[in-house]
Amino acid sequence: MKFRLPTTATAPFCPSAATETVQVPANASALRKMLLFFGPGLMISVGYMDPGNWATAIEAGSRFGYSLLFVVVLASLAGMVLQNLSSRLGIATGRDLAQLSRSRYSPPVARGQWLLAELSILATDLAEVLGAALAFHLLLGVSIMTGVVLTAFDTVLVLALQGANFRRLEAIVLGLIGTIGACFFVELMLIKPYWPDVAAGLRPSWDVLSHQEPLYLAIGILGATVMPHNLYLHSSIVQTRVRDQAPGAKATAIRYARVDTFASLALALLINAAILILAAAAFHRTGHTDVVEIQDAYHLLDPLVGGTLASLLFGVALLASGQSSTFTGTIAGQVVLEGFLQRSIPCWQRRMITRGMALIPAVIGVWWLGDGAVGKMLVMSQVVLSLQLPFALWPLIRFTSDPQLMGEFVNRAWVRWLAWGLFGLISLANVMLLVFTFTD
């Protein structure tokens, strides 16, 4: 295995697919190739379990029990399809979604796409700020405003990672995801959900979605699942795996990347499902159907379980969720900036700019509206993400369906129809989410 790290005469930059690669020998065994390819999907999966997902899953579970569990599953499956298109695009063309958008669209259109992508990164970082602030509030007993201020210092974490290769960063993210998963595994063992009811929640029920409130939450779950900036990020970081030019090499790379994507997002699916199951078993089953805030869920776990372990694990998992998204959000910002504008800035500067802009609405919201603003701002961040998603999906589906660009790796007819169907469904869901949000 060989790493090529970026170098600069001034300050190190964030890891980039253009400057750092992992050699995958053509004669390596299938298991070794799989281990070497495994990683980019993990970086993407953290966006599927950020604090915004927590907010929608907790409210869905506490208010409607397990009945919306099938929505979590279907939304995650849709994410697998779209992220697979993103990785296929990066491997087949050797360029990421941002680079291709810049080269194939007019400058005004490309600039507009860049602004929307940056807005989605800011919205995601806002959710990370709020989630980490809540975790500090719950674990340390500080005020939420103090927790918001403490999140400004996570730039130190990014500084510590400057010059780190992708394999090390992927290992850190895997550790954080493992922490989240282990916390929820123990919590489910403590809560002891009734598994036949959980299984029943996996069965799609359109009658459940015939009412406005569960439909609103279902749309929120869908909007919070697929992050627009993740589509740009995935098409770039999948290129950290070097492919030789031998016949069939790209096909092999695409196949292993597909396994990596599905396995990583399946792990994210399990964690998101665990959050909803936890809320349904701990709150809905005991009559606490009005738990809509993350901090309410934390404070209710102790008396319901009969100990402090469940709430402690809940807070640790929430903190790990916010921090894991911090790393990928920073790299996504670099990918978008380099792809659309062909500019690079030091990693710590990128982090400070993004976090600084996310802190402004967080501080204003908490100062003006109080602690109750956290839940509202989390929902708002997901609405903003929902608005950006179609603008990333449109070029992704068009590019991967272009035979001149993709060659033999162009989307098959059924994949193309499935992708456009998801585009239409997500766009319709976004419109309905906006209608419900501004008419409620």
N, C-alpha and C positions, 0 to 999 in steps of 0.2 A: 504494500500500500504506500502511496506517495502523496504528500501534500505540497501544494504550492501556495504559499501565503502571500497576501498583498503587501507591498512595501511602498513607503513614501518617505520623503525627506523631512516632512513636518510631523504629522500625527497619523497614527494608524487609522484605517478606515474599517467600516463594518465588513464582515466576510461577504464576498460577492461571487456569484457563479462565474463571472467573467475572469476572476483572478485566482480562484481557488478550486482545485479539483481533487477527487479521490480516484485513483487508478483502480479500475476493475479489470483484472487480467482476463483475456479471452479464454484461456485454458483453465480457469478456476472451476472448481466443482460447483454444482448447482446450489448447494448449501452456502458456500463461501460467497458466491455472487449475491444470493439473497441477503446475507448479512451485510455485505458492502452496500447494497442498494437501499437497505432499510434505514430510514432516517428522515428524508424530506417529508414523508407523510406525517411523521410525528410533529414536525414543525407546524404543519398545517392544522393538525387536529386540535391544538390548544385553542384555536379560534372557535371551536365548536363547544367549548366548555368554559367560556369566560363568564364574568359576573352577570352579563346581560342574559345569558341562557339560564343562569340560576334564578333570576327574577321571574321569568316567564314560567319555568318549570315548577317553582315553589307555589306560585299562585294557582297554576293549573291543578297541581296535586291536592292542595288544601281545599280548593273550591269544588272540584269535580272528581276527586278520587283518581282512580286508574283509567277513567274513560277516555282521556286524551293521550294515553301512552302510545297508541298507534300513530298519532301525529308525530311524536318524537322519532319513531322508527322510520316513517315515510320521509320525513324531512332529512334525516341522516342518509337514507338511501339516495335521495336526490342529490345531496352533497357529494356522495361518492361518485356519481355519474359525472357531475360537472368538474370535480377536481381531477378525475381521470382524463377528461378532455384537456385540462390545463397542462398536466404532465406530458401528455401525448404531443401537444403543441410544442413544448419546449424541447423535447427530445428529437422530434421529427425535423424541426426547422433550425435548431441551434440558437434560437432567439426567444425571448420571453414575450408575453402579451403586450407589455408596455412598449418594447422596441418595435414590434410589428405594427402596433397602432400608430406610432409616430411615423413610420415609413409608408404606411398605406392610406392614411387619412390626411386631409389638409391640415396645415398648422393650426388654424383656429379650432378645428374639431379636436385635434390631439391635445391642445392646451385645455380645452374644456374637459376632456377625459381625465387629464392630469389633475385638474382642480377637484373633480368629483372623487377621484381616488384618494387625494390628500384629505378631503373632507371625511371619507369613510375611515381613514386611519385615525383622524382626530376623534371621531365618534367612538371608535373602539377604545382609544386611549382614555376617553372620558369614563367609559364603563370600567376600565381597569383602575382608574383613580378612585372611583366611588367604591368599587369592590374592595380594594386594598385599604381604603379609609375605614370602611365598615369592619374589616378584619382587625385593624389596629384598635378600633373602638371596642370591639368585643373581647379581644384577647388581652389588651393592656389597660382597658378602662379609661382611655383618653376620650375627649370629645371627638365627634366626627370631623369638626373643623380642624382640630389638631391632626387627626388621621389624614386629612386631605393634604395638609402641609408636609407631613412625613413622607408622603408619596413622591414629593419633589426630589428626595434624596436617592431614589432608585437609579438615578444617573450614575451613581457610584458603581452599581452592579454592571452597567454597560461598560464603564471605563475598565473594570476588572477583566472584561471579556475581549478587549481590544487585542487584536493579534491572535485570538484563539481560532482554531480551525473548526470547520463545520462538524466534524465528528465529536469534538469536545462539547460544542454547543448543543448538538443533538442529544448527547448523553445527559447534559444538565436538564434539558427539557423532559427527557424520559424520566429522570428522577423526580421532577416536579409532578408529572402526570401520574407516576407510580404512587406518589404521596397522596394525591387526590383520590385515586382509586382505592388505596388501602384504607383511607379514612372512611369512605362511604361503605366499603365492605364491612368494616367493624360496626358502623352505625346501623346498617341493615341487620346485622346479627343481633344488635341490641334491641332494635325496634320490632323485629320479627313480623314482617308483613305476611298477610294471608296469600300465599302464592297462587292458589286457584283464581282468586280475584285479579291478581296481577296478570295472569295468562289471559283472562277474559278481556282485559284492557288492551291487549295486542290485536284484538279483532276489530277491524275498521267498522265504525258505526256512524253512518251519515246522519242518523237521527240526532245524535249528540250535537252535530254541527248545524242543526237547523235553528238553533237559538243564538241570539246575538252574542251573549257573553262568552260561551265556549268557543264560538267561531272567532271572536276577537282574540282570545288567547291562542287558538290554533294558528292564526295568522302571525301572531307575535312569535310563536315557536319557530315557524317557517322562516320568518324574517331574520331571527337571531341565529339561525343555523349556518347559512352560507355567507361568509364574509366576503365582500367584493375584493378587498385588498389581498385576500388569500389566493384568488385566482391569478393575480399578477405575481405574487410571491412563489407559488408552486411552479409556475412555468419557468421561473428563473433558477430556484435552488435545486430542481431536479437535474440541472446541468452540472452540478458539482460531481456527478458520477461520469467519469470519462468513458467514452465509447470508441472503440477502434473503428476503422472503416471497412472491416471485413463484411462480406455479404451476410445479411441477417442480423448484424450487430444491433442496429436500431430496433428491430423487432424484438430482440431479446431484452434490450433495455426497457422498452415499453411494457413488455410482459412483467418484468420484475417491478417496475414502478407501479403497475396496476395492483400487484399483490401488496406492495408497501402502502399504497393509498387505502385500499379496502381494509387491511388489517388495522392501520392506525385509526381510521375513522370508525371502525367497529368498536375500538376501545373507547373513543369519544362517545359513541352511541350508548355504550354500557354505563358510562358515568352520567350522561344526561338522563338516561332512564332511571338510574339510581336516585338522582335528585328528586324526580317526580314521584317515584315509589316511596321514598322517605317521607315526602310531604303528605302523600296520600295516607300512608300507614300511621304516621305520627299525629297528623292534624285532622284530616277529613274523617278518619275512622273514630276519633275521639270527640267529634263535634266542633272542632276549631276550624270552621270553614271560612274564616275571615282573615287568615294569615296571608298577607300579600307583600309583606316587607321581609327582607332577608334577616334584619335584626330581630324581628318578631319570632321568626323561626328559631333563631339561636336561643332566645330567652325561654321559649316554650319547651325546648328539648329536655332540659334538666328535670323539671317536675314530671314530665310524661315518662321519661325513662327511669327516673329514680337515681340519678347520679350526675356527675359533672363531665364524664368522659365524652358523651355524645356531643355536647355543645362545644367542648374543647376541640374535638376532631373536626367539627363543622367549621370552626374559625380557622384552623390550620389549613384545611382544604381550600377555603375561600382565599386565604392569603397566597397559597401556592398557585391558585387559578389566575389571580391578577399578575403575579410575577412572571409566570410562564409566558403570558401574552405580551409582556413588556419586551422580551427578547425578539420575538417574531415581528412585533409591530415596528420595531426599529429597523430591522432588515428589510421589511416590506417597504418602508419609507425610502430606503436607499434604492431599492429596485425600481420604484415608481419614478424617483427623481432622475436616476441615471437613464432609465428607459425612455422617458418622455422628453427630458430636457438635456440629456447627455452631460449632466453635471454631477460631481461628487463632493461631499463635504465630510469632515471627520465624524466618526460614529457618535462621539459624545455631543457634538453640536446638533446633530440630527435629533438625538434623544432629548436634549434640553429644549429645543424649539417645539417639538411635538408635545412634550409633557407640560411645558409652560403654557401653550395654547389650550391644553385640556384643563389645566388648573383654573383658568379664568372663569369658565361657566360653573365649574364645581364649587369654587369659593363663593361666587355670587349667589348661586342657588341655595347653598346651605346657609349662608349669612342672611339672605332675604326671606327664604321660606322655612328655614329650620331643618331639623333632621328628617322631617317627613318629605323633604324634597328629593331625597336619595332615590326612592322608588320611582318617582315621576321622571327624574332625569335618566334613570336606567332605561325606562320605556322609551323616552325620547331618543336616546342614542340608538335604539334598535329601529325606530322609525326612520332615522336618518340613514342607517345602513340599508334598510329596505329600499329607500329611494335610489341609492347608488347602484344596487345590484344589477338591474337590467342593462345599465350602461356598460358594465363589464361583461355581461353574458352575451350581448349582441355581437361584439367583435369576436369573442371566443368561439361562438358557434359558427359564425361566418368563416373565420380563418380555418378551423378544423374541418369545415365542409368544402374547402377550396382544393380541388385536385391538383392545380398548378402549384400551390404552396405546399401541400402535404404529401403529394405523390401517392405512393401505395398505402400510406397511413391515413388517407382521407376517411372521414366518417362513413360508415356504411349507412344505407338508407334507413334502417330501423333505429340506429343511433341518432341520426340526424332528426328524425321525426320525434324521437323521445326527448332530445335536447330542446327542440323548439316547443314541444308540449310543456316542458318544465318552464321554459321562458314565459310562455303565455300564462301558465298557472301562477307563477311567482309574481308576474306583473299585475295580474288581476288581484292577487292577495294583497299586494302593496297598495293598490288603489283602495281596496276595501279597508285596509288598516288605516289609511289616512282619513277616509270618510268616518270611520268609527272614532278615531282619535280626536278629530276636530268638531264632531257633532255630538260627542258624549256630554 
